[in-house]
Amino acid sequence: MNLFLQQLLNGLTIGAVYALIALGYTMVYGILQMINFAHGEVFMVGAYFGLSVILAFGLAAPVPGGVAWLVGVICAAAAGCALLGLLIERVAYRPLRKAPKLSVLITAIGVSFFLQNAVMLCWGAQDRYVPELLPVRQMGEGAVAVTPMQVVIFAVSLLLMIGLQWVVHGTKLGRGMRAVAQDPLAARLMGIPVDRVIAVTFAIGSALAGVGGVLFGVYYSTINFHDGYLTGLKAFTAAVLGGIGNLPGAMLGGLLLGLLEALGAGYISAQWKNVVAFAVLILVLLLRPRGLLGERLAERA
């Protein structure tokens, strides 16, 4: 039972990170019906942004006021990734708005490779150590180990998910997003700045990925320029599992995928956790292509 509870906690922790990244995939698909395969690399760049801020301030583990420092690093990485998302949308995707879907897909893959190699050239190809900003200790007296970082990951992810739901369903910007998702031409005729709404969507999704990158790097203590590829694919799997284009579905899919991966690692083998993730993707595509919730953002407008 202790093993099950520990793997449950570990799965929910990494699942919350997958959910943050999956929200970016599902927002862009819900509005443009395109898969931004460079999104995983934005997550990876966010991790390196966070590391750069930590090194710039000379932070080491643990530091006084570690939570405040961590929040500051998260905000800096989110801002940097939001700007990166705006740049990617403006330079790579907006000129192809009316191009065939295959052209956009190839461009997304090209942006992904470009970001990978740019990070490798700037920060090096070797693994980089990320200092723990919070004390590494077990909270509570039980057999299940709960660390302060896991609590922070849960809290930050939950707040951001709730905040995104409020933005989409309770603000003027959210109404614009849902209108563009439903019919971009009609939205433009009604005076909605479609290009601006799409750009803001990319910025929000990229900021969430940047937050996920910082949390991932601090939690695992090491990052590599290849991290975005595999983690991005898993987050895409989470988005498909929950229902691509559906925000609650992306959250649910991320948490479920994290649980399945952790349980597979705990009861089968850690070497099989990636097999579990992609086996889930295959099964979902075969048995329920629309995902568990299967409702696109456009249908909520």
N, C-alpha and C positions, 0 to 999 in steps of 0.2 A: 504493500500500500504506500509506503514511503517513497519508493521508486516512482510509482504512478503519480503521486502528488508533486514530486520534484520535477518530473518530465512535463506534467501539466503546467506548472509554473514557468518552466523554461520555454515551453511551446507558446504560451500566451505572450511571453516577453518578445520573442522574435516575431511572433505573429502580429503584434502591434506595429512593429517596424514595417513588415510586409504590407500591412493595411495602409500605412501612410504613403508608401510608394504607389500602391495599387490605386489610391484615390486620384493620383495624377493621370495614370493610364485611363481610368474610367471617365474623368472629366473631359479629357481631350476627345476620347471616342464619342462620348455622349453629344458633343457639339459638332465635331467635324467628321465623325465616322472614320477616323484614321487611328492607326496604332503608332504611337510615338516610340519607336524602338530605341531612341536615344535617351529615353527617360531614365533607364538604369544607370547610364553614365552621369546624368545630372546628380543622381543620388551619390555616386562615387565622388564626384567633384565636391559635393557638400561635405563629405567626410574629410577631404583634403583641405577645404576652406576652414573647417573646424580645427584641424591640426595646425594650420598656419596661424590661426588666432592664438591657440594655446602656446605655441612656440614663441610668437611675437611678444607675449606677456610673460614669458618665462615661467609658466605654471608647471608645477610638479605635484605628484600625488602623495598624500592628499593636501588640499590647500584650505586655509580658513575661508569660510563662506563659500564652500565648493558648489552648493546649489545655485547661488547667485552667479558665480563665474560660469557654470554650465549653461544657465539660461542666457547669459550674454553671448557665449559662443554659439548657441543655437540660433539666436536672433541674427548674429552676423552671418552665419552660414545660410540661413533662410533668405536674407536680403541678397547675398551674393548669387545664390541659385535662382532667385526670382529674376534678377537682371540677366542671368545667363539664359533663362527660359524665354524672356522677351527677345533677346538677341537671336536665339535659335528660330523662334517663330517668325521674326521679321526678315531674317536673311535666308533661311533654308526652306520654310514652309509657305509663307505668304505668296511668294512669286509662283508657287505651284498650286494655288488654291483651285484653279480650274483644270489642272492637269489630270491625266489618268491616275488612278489610285496606285498603280504599280510604280509610277515615277516618284510619288511621295514616299512609298515604302522604301525604295532604293535610296532616296535621299536621307531618310531616317537612319538607315544602316550606315550610310556614309558619315553622317554626323556622329554616330556612335563610335566608329573607328577613329574619327578625328579627335574626339574628346579623350578616348583611351590613350592615344599616342601623345597628345599634348600633355596630359598628366604625367605620363612616363618620362617625357623629356624634361618637364619642369621639376618633378619631385623624385625621379629615379624609378627604376624597375623593382627594387627590393621592397620587402615589407617594411612599413613604417610603424614605429611604436607610438601609440596614443596614450599619454599619461591618464591615469584614473584621477578624476577631479574629486570624486567622493571616496570616503574610506571604504576599503574592502573588508567588510565584516558581515556576519550573519545577524539578522534582526530576529529577535524572539528566541525562545528556548527549545523549540520543537526540533524534530529531526529534519524537517524540510528547510533548506537554506533560502532565505529571502534577503537579497542585498539591497542597499539604498538605491543603487542604479536601476534595479528592476522596478522599484516603486516609482522612480522618476520617469522611466519609460512609460509605465502604465498611465501616470498622471498627465504627462505631456501629450501622449497619443490620444487619450480620451478627451482632453480639452480641445485639441485641434479638430478632432472628428466632430464634436458637438458644435464647435465654432463654424466649421465648414457647412454643416447642415443648416445652421441659422443663416449663413450668408446666402446659400442657394434658395432657401424657402422663405426667408424673412426680410430680404433687402431688395432694393431696386436693381442692384447689380445681378442678384440671383434671378429676378424675373427676366432680366435681359438675357442671361445665360439660357434659361429654359425656352425663351422665345426663339433665340438663334438655333438652339438644338432642334426645335420643332420645325421651323421654316425660316432659313436665313433670308430669303428674298422678301418674304412678308415682313419680317422683323425690320429689314432695311427700309421698306416702304413706310413703316410705322414710325420711323425716325430713330430707331435704335442703332447706335454706332457699332455695327457688327464687327469691324476690324478691331476696335478697342476692346470689345467684350472677349473676343477670341484671344487677344494678347494678354488680357488680365487672367483669363483661364489658364494659359500657359504659365504665367507668373505664379499663380497660386499653387498649381500642381508642382511646379519646380521648387517652390519654397518648402512645400511639405516633404518632397524628396530630400532636400537639403537637411531638414530637421532629422529625417530618418537616417541620413548619412552620419550625422554627428552622434546620434544615439547608438548607432551600430558600431562606430569606431571606438567610442568610449567604453561600450559594453564588452567588446571583444579585445580591446587594447591593441589591435593591429589592423592596418588597412593596406590594400594593394590596388594598383590601377586596374586589375582584372575584376575586382569585387562587383562593379556595376553590372557586368555581363550576367553572371549567374544569379545575383540577387534580383536584378531587374526581370529576368525570366521568371523567377519564382513569384515576384509581385504581379507580373502579367498573368501567371497561372491563377493567383488569388483573385484577380479581377474577373477572369473568365469563370472561375468557380462560383463566385457570388452573383455574376451576371454583369457582363461588360456594359458600361454606361449607367450603372446603378450604384449610387454612393453607399447606401447601407449594405449592398451586396459586396462591394469592395472591402468594407470593414469586416463583414462576416467571413468573406473568403480568406482574407489575410490571417485572421485568428484561427480559422479551421486548418489552413495549410500549416501554420506554425505548430499547432497541436499534433497534426498527423506526422509532421517531420520529426518532432521531438519524441513522440511515442515510437516511431519507427527506429530512431537512433537508440532509444533506451531498451527496447525489447527485441530488436533484430540486430542491427549493427549501425554504428555511426557512419560507416561507409555507404550505407544504403539510404541515407536520408534524402539525397538528391533523387534517387530512383523513386522514392515514395512521392516526392513533389511532382515529378513529371508523369508518373503513372496516374496520379489524380487528374492532371490535365488531359491525358488521353481518354480516361474514363468519362470525364465531363463532356468532352467533345463528342464522344460516341453516344452517350446515354442521355445527356441533357445539354445540348449545345448552347441554350440560352442561359445556363447557369442556374443556381439554386433559386434566386429571386427573379431573374430573367426579365427585368423591366428597365428600359432605357430611360435616360434623363429626359429625353424629348417627350416621352409619354406622360411626364409629370407636369408639363407646362400648363 
